[in-house]
């Protein structure tokens, strides 16, 4: 059945509960890249250094990583609807407080609370959408996947549009939109059945005892360092107005979404997952080297182009992580993300520090090295990263890519 079919069960014929959750998901994913175009403005407004402002990503993703051990524990006990509302409430409160910050320390702290709320919401949203959808999971997954791509692309754009007037407005805008999402879910979404088995705090850690899952997580850790060097450090290198920076990262987000959803599965089918991932990581390494050493135009082009490689990597890593693990998908996903999100917290902190210790080029050299290390892990551990001694087929790429990114 065509998921775009306007008939019963098609993507356009979903209950209001599904649309309410998907709409809130767009805003939730926007929060990841929202601050990108306004990082220089925040630094100027709060008289802070690039390293201090980059901690907005570090605190956000450090809490997100730790929350991977908590989200399944919470949702399996209080249910999906209450978990969504709890996450939205956290985002509304802490995003609003972020806009009132007088110091960078306050802003970093509020961003951490925002990260907890986002983790609770996003890790539960896909399961809720699938459970509430009409006509099976295909259309629901596509709708959620579209929300992910739209949010990643539009986050920097919203940050630029509101941030051009004041760096505080994007935070207030997010709080307002998430408050609307809270009201819509409260009205339209009924409580869903709780899982038959409650998830413990240690289940994701135990899942990492599987060699294939651990290998995928370690390789993704190195890759994520590269990913978030681009996302958190590049705005200072580009040194553009919020509008121009927002346009650059909007184009980056569009490429990320297109290559993740449309291109990666086709490449996997033709070449195999491991070859695609290894090649994409090496190309990403080359891209960030040119970004770091090229002129301003080259830096803009390479920033946008990196979205293509990142989109491919996100999809393939997901399938590798979940295809080789014998743990339930939510548990395997939580363990995998528990490891890789620590790199997302580390890169925004270390990249500006490395620049202070050396020069502006070396953070990108380090990012290129970590991308190559990710490829090396894939090559060395290729046997552990396959299932039944054969390369993984991308048959579950669409569903798993949104599952892992959400978690």
N, C-alpha and C positions, 0 to 999 in steps of 0.2 A: 504493500500500500504506500502511495506517495504521501510523505508526511506533510507536504504542503497542500494537500487536497483540502479544499474548503468544506468537505463533508464531515460527518461525525468522526471525531477522533483526529482530524487534521490539525496542523499547528495553529490554524486560524479559528478553530472551533473548540477552544479549551475553556474550562470553567473560570469564573472570576478569581477563584483562589489561586489558580495557576498563574494567571496574568499578574496578580498582585505580588506573588512571590518572585516571579521573573523580573518584574519592574524594580523591586527592591534589590534584586541581585545585580542589575545593571549599575545601580548607585554604589553597591558594595564593592564591585570590581573597579569602579571609577576611583575609589579611595586609594588604590595602590599607586597610581601614577598622578594623582591629583596635584601633589606638591611639586612635581618635577619642574614646571615652568616658573614657579614662584620661589624656588630655593634662593636665587640671588636676591630677590626682593625681601624675603624673610631675613636673610643675613644682614641686609642693609637696615631693615626696619628695627631689628633687635640688636644691632651692633654686634653681630656674631660672626665667627669665622666659618669658612666652608666646612671644616671638620665638625664644628658644633652643630650646624644646621643639618648635616648629613645624618646626625644621630636620630633625626625624625624617622628615617628608614630603619636604623638599627634597633631602636626601642620597639617599633611596630612589629618587625619580623622576629625579634627575639621572643616577644610575648606570643606571637603566632606559632613559633616553633614549640614552645612549652605548652601552648594550648592544645597541641595535637594529642597530648596525653589526657586531656580533660574533656574535649568536645564529645567523643563517643560515650564516655562515662556519664556525662550530663544528659545527653539526648536519649540514651537508653533507659534513663530513669524518670525523666520528667516529660518526655515526648517531644516530637518535632516542633509542634506549634509553639509551645512554651520556650523551647530553646531558641527558635527564631526571634520571638519577641524579646527575650532576654538579651540576645546579641544586638538587636536593633536599639534597644533602650541604652545599652552601653555606648553604641556609636553616636546616638543623638546627644547624650550627655557630654561625652568626651570630645566629640567634634566641635560642639558648641563652646565648651570650655577652652579648647585650643584657640579659637578665634579671639578670646579675651586675654591671651597670654601677654605678660609684660616682660618676660625673660625667656631665653631659649630653653632654659632648664624646665620651666613650666610647660612649654610647648612639647618638649620631648616626653615629659611625663604623661601629658594628656594623650599624646599620640600612642603611647603604650596601652592605655585603657581602650583607645579606639581599636587597636590591634586585637585585643581580647574579644571585643564585641564582634568585630568582623570575622574572626575565626569561628566563633560560635554560630554566627549566621550562615556564612558561606559553606561551612562543612556540613550543614544540615539542609540547605536549600534544595540541592539536587534530589535528595531522597524524598523530600516533601513534594516537589513538583511531580516526580514520577508517580508518587502515591496518589496524588490528587488529579492526575491527568486523565483525560478521556481517550479511549482507543489505544491503550498500550503505551510503551515507554519511548518509542522511536521519535514521535513528534515532541514529546516532553523534553527529551535529551537535546534535540535540535534547538528547541526554544531556549533552554538553559545555556547551551553552547553559544547561541547567538547573543544572549545577554552577556556572557563572558567577553566575547569579542568586542561588542559594542561598548561595554564598560571600560575595557583596557584602552580602546581607541579614544573614547570621549573624555576620560579622566583628565588627561593633560589639556584638552581643549577647554573644558569647564574651568580648570585651574587658571588657564590663561585669560579667559573672558572675564571672570570675576576678579582675578588677581591683578589685572591691569589697573583697577581702581584702588584696591588695597589688598595686601596679602592676607588679611583677615577674612575677606568675603568668601573665599572657597570653603573655609571651614564652617562658616555659618550656613552657606548654601547646602553643604552636605548634610548638616544637622537637620535643616528644614526638609530636604527631600527624604531623608530616612524617617523623619517623623510622619510624613505622609505614608511611607511604606508601612510603618508600625500600625497606623490607623486602618489601612487597607487590609492587612493581614488579620488584624483583630476582628474586622467585620466579616471578611469573606472566607477565611480559612478555618475549617473545623479541625479539632484535634484528630491526629492520625493514630493508628494502633502502635503501641510501643513494641520494640523488638522482642522476640521470644527470649533472647539471651542478653543479659546485661553485660556491657563491656567494662572490664577492669582497667585501672590506670596503667597497669604493666603489660597489657596485651600487645600494644604496639611495639614495646621494647622486645618482648619475646619473639614477635614476628621477625625481628631483625636477625635472629639466630639462623635464618635461612640464608645460605651463601649467595644465592642469586639476588635476593632482595637487598642484602647488605652491599653487594657489589654495585647494584644500580644506585643505591643511596649515596655511596661514596663518590661514584663518578658524577652524580647529579650535584653533590656538594661542591665539587670543583667547578662544574659548569655554572652553578648559581652564583658563584663568586664573580665570574665573568659577566653574567647577566646583570647583576646589580651594581657592578662597577659602571656599566653603560648607563643604567637607569638613574643612579644617584649621583655620579660624579661628572658625567658628561655635561649637564646643564651649566656647570661652572666653567667648563672648557669652552663651550659655545658662547657663553656670555652675551645672550641675546635678550631682547625685550620679552615679556611674558607672552605676547601674541605670537612672535616668531618662534620662540621655543615651544609653545603649545602646538603650533602647526607642524613642527618637526616631529614631535612625539606623537601627534595624531597620525601622521603618515607612518611612523614606526609601528603604532598599534594596529593600523589597518593591515600592514604586511604581516604582522604577528598573527592576526586572526585568520587571514586568508591562507597563509602557509600552514598553520596549525590544523585547520579544518579541511581544506581542499587539497593542498599540495602534498603534505607529508604522507597521508595514506596511500596515495598513488605512487610515490617514490618507494615506500616500503614494499608495496606489491611487486614493483619491478626489480628492485635491487636487494631487498632484505633489510631488516631493521638495523642490524649492527653496522653494515656498510654505510647506510644512510646517516646514522648517528655519528660514526667516526669521521666521515667526510664533512658533515655539517659542523662538527666541533673544530676541525682543522680550519675550515673556511672562516668560522667565527673568530678564531685566533688571528688569522691574517687580517680580517676586517678591523679588529680593535687595534692592531698595530698601525694600520694606515690611519685610523681615527686619531691615534695619539701622536703620530709624527707628520701627518699631512697638514696642508693649509686649512683655512677655515671652511672653504667649500668642501674639501675632502672630508672634513670632520662631520659636516652636515649630512653628506651623502652616505657615509659609513654608519652614522647613527641610525638613519632610516633603514639602510640595508640590513643592519644587525637584526631588525625585527623579523626578517625572513628566516634567518638561521635559528633565532630563538623560538619562533613558532614551530619549526620542524623538530627542534630538540625537545620542546615541551611534550609534543605528542608521542615521540618515539620513547622517551624516557618513561612515560606513563605506562606504555604497553610493556616495556621490558620489566618494570618494577612489579606490575600486577600479574603479568603472564607467567613469571617464574615462581611466584610465591604460592604456597598451599594454604595460606591464611585467608580468612574472609576479606573481601576487597576493602571494606572500610577500615579494617584493622591494619592490613598491609599498607594501605594508603597513608594512614596516620603515622606508622613507623617510618616509612620512606620520607615523608614530609618533615617529621621530627628532626631528621638528620639534615636534609637539604636546606631547610629554612634558616639554619644557623649560619650558613654562608651568606644568605641574604641579609642577615644582621651584621656579619663581619665586614663585607665589602664596603658599605657606606662609611664605616668607621676607619678602616685601614687605608682606603684610597687617598683621602686627603692627608693622612699622616705620612704616607709614603711620598706624596708630593712635597710636604714640608721637609722631609729628610733628604730628598734627592732633587727631582725636578718634575715638571708637569707630565713628562713623557712616561716615566717609569711606572706609574699606576697601571697604564695600559699594557706595558710589557708584562707586568705581573698577571694581569687579566688574561693575556694571551697564553702565558705559561699554564695557568690553571685550566684553560680550555683544552690545551694539549694534554695535560694530566688526566682530564676527564676522558679523552680519547684513548690514552694509554691504558687506563683501567678497563675500558671496554674491550680493548684488544687482549690484554693479559687475562681477563676474567671472562672471555667470550664463551667458554664452555658452561660456566655458571649462569651466564645471561641468556641461555637458550633452554628451551623446554623440550624434553624427549629428543635431545641431540639434534634438533632441527631449528632453523631460524624461525622466529615468531612471525606468524601471519598477522596482518593488521586488522583482523576481523572485528576486534573489540576496541579499535583505536578511538572511535568517536565517543563511545560511552566512557571509557577509562580516562581519556584525556580530560574531560570535564570533572570526573571524580577526583583525580589526583590533584588537579589545579585547585579545585574547590577546597580540598582538605589540606 
